[in-house]
Amino acid sequence: MTKILYLHGFASSATSTKALQFQEYIKDHLRQSSILIPNIENNILKAADQINNLVQEEKPTALIGSSLGGFYGAYFAEKYNLKCIGINPAVIPPADMSQYLGDNINFSTGQKFIIDQGQLDCLNNMSAKIQVIKKASNHMVFLQSGDELLDYRAALNFYKGAYLNLTYGGNHSFKNFEGCFQKMRLFLNMH
């Protein structure tokens, strides 16, 4: 059985469009696969602890992450030797999140939260532990060159040796995400 932990992006929620689309696909087409889509903490330090606890408690066989969730996915996939699919994933560094220092609002929930330097230092410490992907065959990455927030070339460089799927055009939200489902299903051996 394939058990997926889906990690949404920064200032998003468990009701992200991509998460719900893939959840519906699993429900409609797969009998031996499941997906867990938690609301990830807005605070980066708490999010890292939350995800670590979820991986230990829920024991997923795979992670899927979008944007910052893609970075989290890569980190925890490396830590626990799990398969991981990144969707326009952040690569930290060089993704610069200093623009978010201070007050922020979650786009999905409207919840206010603060990002401080300690949280950005946490991301940099996590990044230092995965400067090179050790098991590239565990990673599949979907990128769109039209991503207006993240430079797809950073991900191409970071994920050398992984299964890379680059679409020219698109955007950060990842247009036509449903077109990736069959490749994702095969990569994760979902039934």
Sequence and secondary structure as in RCSB ss.txt:
>XXXX:A:sequence
MTKILYLHGFASSATSTKALQFQEYIKDHLRQSSILIPNIENNILKAADQINNLVQEEKPTALIGSSLGGFYGAY
FAEKYNLKCIGINPAVIPPADMSQYLGDNINFSTGQKFIIDQGQLDCLNNMSAKIQVIKKASNHMVFLQSGDELL
DYRAALNFYKGAYLNLTYGGNHSFKNFEGCFQKMRLFLNMH
>XXXX:A:secstr
 EEEEEE  TT  TT HHHHHHHHHHHHH SSEEEE     SSHHHHHHHHHHHHHHH  SEEEEETHHHHHHHH
HHHHHT EEEEES   TTTS  GGG EEEE TTT  EEEE HHHHHHHHHHHHHTSS S GGGEEEEEETT SSS
 HHHHHHHTTTSEEEEESS  TT TTGGGGHHHHHHHTT  
